[in-house]
Amino acid sequence: MKTIAIGAQGGLEHLQIKEQKDPQPAAGEVLVRWHATSLNYHDYLVGVGGIPVPEGRVPMSDGAGEVTAVGEDVTAWKVGDKVMSLFFPNWLDGRPTPGKTTAISGETVDGFLTEMSCVSAHSLTHIPAGFSYAEAATLPCAALTAWRALVVEGQLKMGDKVLIEGTGGMSIFALQLALTAGAEVYATTSSPEKAERLKSMGVKEVVNYREDECWGRAIYKLSGGGVDHVLDVGGGSTMQQSIEAAAMGGHIASIGILGNGRKGEITFPKLFFKHLRMTGLAVGSRSMQEDMIRAIELSNWRPVIDSSFGFTELADAFRYQESGAHFGKIVLEY
């Protein structure tokens, strides 16, 4: 089997392709033949060295594939089952704790840019019925983050107003989830072409953040007093405008640090007197993923896949991601 791993020097130009013997599952494990993964900003940071990992770490936090062998004492899975990974392989349910979230697929433990690997039987879920491997591989990180932000933490309800920022995978999943729940969606983008596509998908109003630096205030006005949910993906580079866009009593899910967003300023009186609730979150648990899958199977939407690359084309895929031209998810199929 073939595996791609991070090299000693890190960086996309030092990725290593290795050939290894097919592994065999130990007790409590299953062997999965992986067929697809998808790109997330977290994976990009690992790939370019922004998140240091040891030499030989297998990247990519998403995986979808087929069970090809089961170890002793495994009853939950059988050969032929179609499965997908967990971002936190040890966070099964309940609240997050250090013990549950120390293992991170593709960072602190090996990820899924490999043709085969053995995985603990509890660190998988079924893929939604009828989904391809590529479609399923887009879900464990980006879709689950949107699900947790809106449904678990935000308690999304019909008639709520939601703001998504940009057109990356998580934002497009949030758009689809919100519309399915009967919410009203607003969006930001820097591309007129993407703005038209967002509107064709059901977004009510789109603001170009490059043309209007005070886009948060613009969203506040367009939505008639602010939005109930903001999915903030920029951290310090967007949080001030996210606060401006929120309605009184609204919820801001702080999800990402895209761009130069590791640090920033907040006008605290605005936060106080709007009575805002802010949640920092990273993906979710297996039980959340199982709930999300059930909801997906009851709906009619499918993941929006922008483009697909081959197993050895990770560097090219990340460079395309860097360009910001994508709308939805970028996948690798193998």
QUIKATA-V776931 format. One record per pair of residues at least 12 apart in sequence whose ideal C-beta (glycine too) atoms are under 7 Angstrom apart, sorted by sequence separation. I is the first residue (numbers start at 1). GAP is how many residues later the second one is. D is the distance in whole Angstrom. If there is no record, write none. Layout:
i=I gap=GAP d=D
i=I gap=GAP d=D
//
This chain:
i=4 gap=12 d=7
i=47 gap=12 d=6
i=67 gap=12 d=6
i=88 gap=12 d=6
i=150 gap=12 d=7
i=162 gap=12 d=7
i=207 gap=12 d=6
i=230 gap=12 d=5
i=4 gap=13 d=6
i=5 gap=13 d=6
i=46 gap=13 d=5
i=67 gap=13 d=7
i=88 gap=13 d=5
i=90 gap=13 d=5
i=195 gap=13 d=7
i=307 gap=13 d=7
i=317 gap=13 d=6
i=66 gap=14 d=7
i=67 gap=14 d=4
i=89 gap=14 d=5
i=2 gap=15 d=6
i=3 gap=15 d=5
i=88 gap=15 d=7
i=230 gap=15 d=6
i=317 gap=15 d=6
i=2 gap=16 d=7
i=43 gap=16 d=6
i=66 gap=16 d=6
i=67 gap=16 d=6
i=88 gap=16 d=6
i=89 gap=16 d=6
i=162 gap=16 d=4
i=187 gap=16 d=5
i=230 gap=16 d=5
i=2 gap=17 d=6
i=3 gap=17 d=6
i=43 gap=17 d=5
i=87 gap=17 d=7
i=185 gap=17 d=7
i=186 gap=17 d=7
i=189 gap=17 d=6
i=205 gap=17 d=4
i=43 gap=18 d=6
i=65 gap=18 d=6
i=87 gap=18 d=6
i=185 gap=18 d=5
i=186 gap=18 d=6
i=190 gap=18 d=6
i=227 gap=18 d=6
i=314 gap=18 d=6
i=1 gap=19 d=6
i=42 gap=19 d=6
i=86 gap=19 d=7
i=185 gap=19 d=6
i=186 gap=19 d=5
i=187 gap=19 d=5
i=188 gap=19 d=5
i=189 gap=19 d=7
i=190 gap=19 d=6
i=226 gap=19 d=6
i=227 gap=19 d=6
i=228 gap=19 d=6
i=235 gap=19 d=7
i=307 gap=19 d=7
i=313 gap=19 d=7
i=64 gap=20 d=4
i=85 gap=20 d=6
i=89 gap=20 d=7
i=184 gap=20 d=6
i=190 gap=20 d=4
i=226 gap=20 d=5
i=227 gap=20 d=6
i=230 gap=20 d=7
i=232 gap=20 d=6
i=306 gap=20 d=4
i=1 gap=21 d=5
i=40 gap=21 d=6
i=63 gap=21 d=6
i=162 gap=21 d=5
i=164 gap=21 d=7
i=188 gap=21 d=5
i=226 gap=21 d=3
i=229 gap=21 d=7
i=232 gap=21 d=7
i=235 gap=21 d=6
i=306 gap=21 d=5
i=311 gap=21 d=6
i=40 gap=22 d=7
i=63 gap=22 d=4
i=156 gap=22 d=7
i=161 gap=22 d=7
i=166 gap=22 d=7
i=167 gap=22 d=6
i=225 gap=22 d=6
i=226 gap=22 d=7
i=228 gap=22 d=5
i=229 gap=22 d=5
i=230 gap=22 d=5
i=231 gap=22 d=5
i=232 gap=22 d=5
i=233 gap=22 d=5
i=234 gap=22 d=7
i=235 gap=22 d=4
i=237 gap=22 d=5
i=306 gap=22 d=5
i=310 gap=22 d=7
i=37 gap=23 d=4
i=62 gap=23 d=6
i=158 gap=23 d=6
i=159 gap=23 d=6
i=160 gap=23 d=5
i=161 gap=23 d=5
i=162 gap=23 d=5
i=163 gap=23 d=5
i=164 gap=23 d=5
i=165 gap=23 d=5
i=166 gap=23 d=6
i=179 gap=23 d=5
i=227 gap=23 d=6
i=228 gap=23 d=7
i=230 gap=23 d=7
i=232 gap=23 d=6
i=233 gap=23 d=4
i=237 gap=23 d=6
i=238 gap=23 d=7
i=243 gap=23 d=7
i=304 gap=23 d=7
i=305 gap=23 d=6
i=306 gap=23 d=6
i=307 gap=23 d=6
i=308 gap=23 d=5
i=309 gap=23 d=5
i=311 gap=23 d=4
i=38 gap=24 d=5
i=146 gap=24 d=5
i=150 gap=24 d=6
i=158 gap=24 d=4
i=159 gap=24 d=7
i=220 gap=24 d=6
i=226 gap=24 d=6
i=231 gap=24 d=6
i=234 gap=24 d=5
i=237 gap=24 d=4
i=240 gap=24 d=7
i=243 gap=24 d=7
i=252 gap=24 d=6
i=254 gap=24 d=6
i=304 gap=24 d=3
i=305 gap=24 d=5
i=306 gap=24 d=6
i=310 gap=24 d=7
i=37 gap=25 d=5
i=145 gap=25 d=5
i=149 gap=25 d=7
i=156 gap=25 d=5
i=158 gap=25 d=7
i=161 gap=25 d=7
i=216 gap=25 d=3
i=220 gap=25 d=5
i=233 gap=25 d=5
i=234 gap=25 d=6
i=236 gap=25 d=5
i=239 gap=25 d=5
i=240 gap=25 d=7
i=254 gap=25 d=7
i=304 gap=25 d=7
i=308 gap=25 d=5
i=37 gap=26 d=5
i=61 gap=26 d=5
i=175 gap=26 d=6
i=215 gap=26 d=6
i=216 gap=26 d=6
i=219 gap=26 d=4
i=235 gap=26 d=3
i=236 gap=26 d=6
i=240 gap=26 d=6
i=248 gap=26 d=5
i=249 gap=26 d=5
i=250 gap=26 d=6
i=251 gap=26 d=5
i=252 gap=26 d=5
i=253 gap=26 d=5
i=254 gap=26 d=5
i=255 gap=26 d=6
i=303 gap=26 d=6
i=305 gap=26 d=6
i=85 gap=27 d=6
i=142 gap=27 d=4
i=146 gap=27 d=4
i=150 gap=27 d=6
i=156 gap=27 d=6
i=167 gap=27 d=5
i=188 gap=27 d=6
i=216 gap=27 d=7
i=217 gap=27 d=5
i=234 gap=27 d=4
i=235 gap=27 d=6
i=236 gap=27 d=5
i=237 gap=27 d=6
i=239 gap=27 d=6
i=240 gap=27 d=6
i=243 gap=27 d=5
i=248 gap=27 d=6
i=36 gap=28 d=5
i=142 gap=28 d=4
i=146 gap=28 d=4
i=150 gap=28 d=6
i=175 gap=28 d=7
i=216 gap=28 d=3
i=236 gap=28 d=2
i=243 gap=28 d=6
i=246 gap=28 d=6
i=251 gap=28 d=7
i=253 gap=28 d=6
i=34 gap=29 d=5
i=35 gap=29 d=6
i=216 gap=29 d=4
i=235 gap=29 d=6
i=35 gap=30 d=5
i=92 gap=30 d=6
i=143 gap=30 d=4
i=147 gap=30 d=6
i=246 gap=30 d=6
i=34 gap=31 d=4
i=35 gap=31 d=7
i=89 gap=31 d=6
i=138 gap=31 d=6
i=142 gap=31 d=6
i=146 gap=31 d=6
i=167 gap=31 d=7
i=33 gap=32 d=5
i=32 gap=33 d=5
i=33 gap=33 d=5
i=186 gap=33 d=5
i=243 gap=33 d=7
i=32 gap=34 d=7
i=89 gap=34 d=4
i=12 gap=35 d=6
i=32 gap=35 d=6
i=33 gap=35 d=5
i=12 gap=36 d=6
i=32 gap=36 d=7
i=186 gap=36 d=7
i=11 gap=37 d=6
i=30 gap=37 d=5
i=31 gap=37 d=5
i=86 gap=37 d=5
i=186 gap=37 d=6
i=11 gap=38 d=5
i=31 gap=38 d=4
i=10 gap=39 d=4
i=30 gap=39 d=7
i=85 gap=39 d=7
i=6 gap=40 d=7
i=30 gap=40 d=5
i=84 gap=40 d=7
i=30 gap=41 d=7
i=83 gap=41 d=4
i=84 gap=41 d=6
i=186 gap=41 d=6
i=29 gap=42 d=4
i=83 gap=42 d=7
i=28 gap=43 d=6
i=83 gap=43 d=6
i=84 gap=43 d=5
i=25 gap=44 d=5
i=27 gap=44 d=5
i=30 gap=44 d=6
i=61 gap=44 d=4
i=77 gap=44 d=6
i=82 gap=44 d=7
i=83 gap=44 d=6
i=25 gap=45 d=6
i=26 gap=45 d=5
i=27 gap=45 d=4
i=28 gap=45 d=6
i=61 gap=45 d=4
i=76 gap=45 d=5
i=82 gap=45 d=5
i=25 gap=46 d=4
i=27 gap=46 d=5
i=28 gap=46 d=6
i=60 gap=46 d=5
i=6 gap=47 d=5
i=8 gap=47 d=4
i=30 gap=47 d=5
i=59 gap=47 d=5
i=74 gap=47 d=5
i=7 gap=48 d=6
i=6 gap=49 d=7
i=63 gap=49 d=3
i=6 gap=50 d=7
i=61 gap=50 d=5
i=62 gap=50 d=7
i=5 gap=51 d=5
i=6 gap=51 d=5
i=32 gap=51 d=6
i=60 gap=51 d=4
i=5 gap=52 d=6
i=58 gap=52 d=4
i=59 gap=52 d=5
i=60 gap=52 d=5
i=84 gap=52 d=5
i=5 gap=53 d=5
i=6 gap=53 d=6
i=57 gap=53 d=6
i=58 gap=53 d=5
i=60 gap=53 d=4
i=84 gap=53 d=7
i=87 gap=53 d=5
i=53 gap=54 d=6
i=59 gap=54 d=5
i=86 gap=54 d=6
i=87 gap=54 d=5
i=3 gap=55 d=6
i=58 gap=55 d=6
i=84 gap=55 d=6
i=85 gap=55 d=5
i=51 gap=56 d=6
i=58 gap=56 d=5
i=84 gap=56 d=6
i=163 gap=56 d=6
i=174 gap=57 d=5
i=46 gap=60 d=6
i=171 gap=60 d=7
i=46 gap=61 d=6
i=161 gap=62 d=5
i=171 gap=62 d=7
i=43 gap=63 d=6
i=64 gap=63 d=6
i=170 gap=63 d=7
i=163 gap=64 d=4
i=162 gap=65 d=6
i=168 gap=65 d=7
i=161 gap=66 d=4
i=162 gap=66 d=7
i=163 gap=66 d=7
i=165 gap=66 d=7
i=161 gap=67 d=5
i=162 gap=67 d=5
i=163 gap=67 d=5
i=164 gap=67 d=6
i=165 gap=67 d=7
i=166 gap=67 d=6
i=65 gap=68 d=7
i=160 gap=68 d=4
i=163 gap=68 d=7
i=165 gap=68 d=5
i=64 gap=69 d=4
i=160 gap=69 d=6
i=165 gap=69 d=7
i=64 gap=72 d=4
i=64 gap=73 d=4
i=156 gap=73 d=7
i=165 gap=73 d=6
i=63 gap=74 d=6
i=37 gap=75 d=5
i=62 gap=75 d=5
i=154 gap=75 d=5
i=37 gap=76 d=6
i=62 gap=76 d=7
i=34 gap=78 d=5
i=62 gap=78 d=5
i=62 gap=79 d=5
i=150 gap=79 d=6
i=34 gap=80 d=6
i=61 gap=80 d=5
i=34 gap=81 d=6
i=33 gap=82 d=7
i=34 gap=82 d=7
i=149 gap=82 d=5
i=163 gap=82 d=5
i=33 gap=83 d=5
i=34 gap=83 d=7
i=32 gap=84 d=7
i=31 gap=85 d=6
i=32 gap=85 d=6
i=146 gap=85 d=7
i=170 gap=85 d=7
i=31 gap=87 d=5
i=32 gap=87 d=6
i=29 gap=89 d=5
i=30 gap=89 d=6
i=29 gap=90 d=6
i=29 gap=91 d=6
i=30 gap=91 d=5
i=26 gap=92 d=7
i=28 gap=92 d=6
i=29 gap=92 d=6
i=23 gap=93 d=6
i=25 gap=93 d=5
i=28 gap=93 d=6
i=22 gap=94 d=6
i=23 gap=94 d=6
i=23 gap=95 d=5
i=36 gap=97 d=4
i=154 gap=97 d=5
i=35 gap=98 d=4
i=36 gap=98 d=5
i=38 gap=99 d=5
i=42 gap=99 d=7
i=154 gap=99 d=7
i=37 gap=100 d=5
i=38 gap=100 d=5
i=153 gap=100 d=6
i=36 gap=101 d=4
i=40 gap=101 d=5
i=40 gap=102 d=6
i=149 gap=104 d=4
i=149 gap=106 d=6
i=4 gap=109 d=5
i=145 gap=110 d=6
i=3 gap=111 d=4
i=1 gap=113 d=7
i=2 gap=113 d=5
i=1 gap=114 d=4
i=1 gap=115 d=5
i=180 gap=119 d=5
i=180 gap=121 d=6
i=176 gap=125 d=5
i=153 gap=126 d=5
i=153 gap=128 d=6
i=197 gap=130 d=6
i=149 gap=132 d=6
i=152 gap=132 d=7
i=172 gap=132 d=5
i=148 gap=133 d=6
i=194 gap=133 d=6
i=148 gap=136 d=4
i=152 gap=136 d=6
i=147 gap=137 d=7
i=145 gap=138 d=5
i=144 gap=139 d=5
i=144 gap=140 d=5
i=148 gap=140 d=6
i=147 gap=141 d=6
i=141 gap=142 d=6
i=144 gap=144 d=6
i=144 gap=145 d=5
i=147 gap=145 d=4
i=144 gap=148 d=6
i=140 gap=149 d=7
i=143 gap=149 d=7
i=172 gap=156 d=5
i=169 gap=159 d=6
i=167 gap=160 d=5
i=169 gap=160 d=4
i=125 gap=161 d=6
i=125 gap=164 d=5
i=125 gap=165 d=6
i=128 gap=165 d=5
i=138 gap=165 d=4
i=126 gap=167 d=7
i=135 gap=167 d=6
i=138 gap=167 d=7
i=125 gap=168 d=6
i=128 gap=168 d=5
i=129 gap=168 d=5
i=135 gap=168 d=5
i=128 gap=169 d=5
i=135 gap=170 d=7
i=134 gap=171 d=6
i=134 gap=174 d=6
i=142 gap=187 d=7
i=138 gap=191 d=4
i=93 gap=192 d=5
i=92 gap=193 d=6
i=93 gap=193 d=7
i=138 gap=193 d=7
i=91 gap=194 d=5
i=92 gap=194 d=5
i=93 gap=194 d=4
i=137 gap=194 d=6
i=88 gap=195 d=6
i=91 gap=195 d=7
i=92 gap=195 d=7
i=87 gap=196 d=4
i=134 gap=197 d=5
i=134 gap=199 d=5
i=86 gap=200 d=6
i=113 gap=201 d=7
i=86 gap=203 d=7
i=41 gap=215 d=6
i=41 gap=217 d=6
i=115 gap=219 d=7
i=47 gap=267 d=7
i=47 gap=271 d=5
i=44 gap=274 d=6
i=44 gap=277 d=6
i=39 gap=278 d=6
i=39 gap=279 d=7
i=39 gap=282 d=5
i=38 gap=291 d=5
i=39 gap=291 d=4
i=38 gap=292 d=7
i=38 gap=293 d=5
i=37 gap=294 d=7
i=17 gap=295 d=7
i=36 gap=295 d=6
i=37 gap=295 d=5
i=36 gap=296 d=7
i=36 gap=297 d=5
i=35 gap=298 d=7
i=15 gap=299 d=6
i=35 gap=299 d=6
i=15 gap=300 d=6
i=12 gap=303 d=4
i=12 gap=306 d=6
i=4 gap=310 d=6
//
